[in-house]
Amino acid sequence: MKDILDIVIVIMFVIMVAMFIINFNRQQIKKHTDKLEKNEEKNKANNEVKDKINE
């Protein structure tokens, strides 16, 4: 009985660690994609300003 309980606890621990890693990776991916989108918008605005100056 103790062996079964130990196995269940280890499996639950492994699942919790896996969920933490997955969620952390999602958070980091979202952070970097938001940063890229912000940079793209900034570059687009800068290019529009340069185009108006060159006209």
KAFENRA-V135230 format. One record per residue. N is the residue number from 1. SS is DSSP state (helix for helix, strand for strand, loop for the rest). Layout:
N	SS
N	SS
This chain:
1	loop
2	helix
3	helix
4	helix
5	helix
6	helix
7	helix
8	helix
9	helix
10	helix
11	helix
12	helix
13	helix
14	helix
15	helix
16	helix
17	helix
18	helix
19	helix
20	helix
21	helix
22	helix
23	helix
24	helix
25	helix
26	helix
27	helix
28	helix
29	helix
30	helix
31	helix
32	helix
33	helix
34	helix
35	helix
36	helix
37	helix
38	helix
39	helix
40	helix
41	helix
42	helix
43	helix
44	helix
45	helix
46	helix
47	helix
48	helix
49	helix
50	helix
51	helix
52	helix
53	helix
54	helix
55	loop
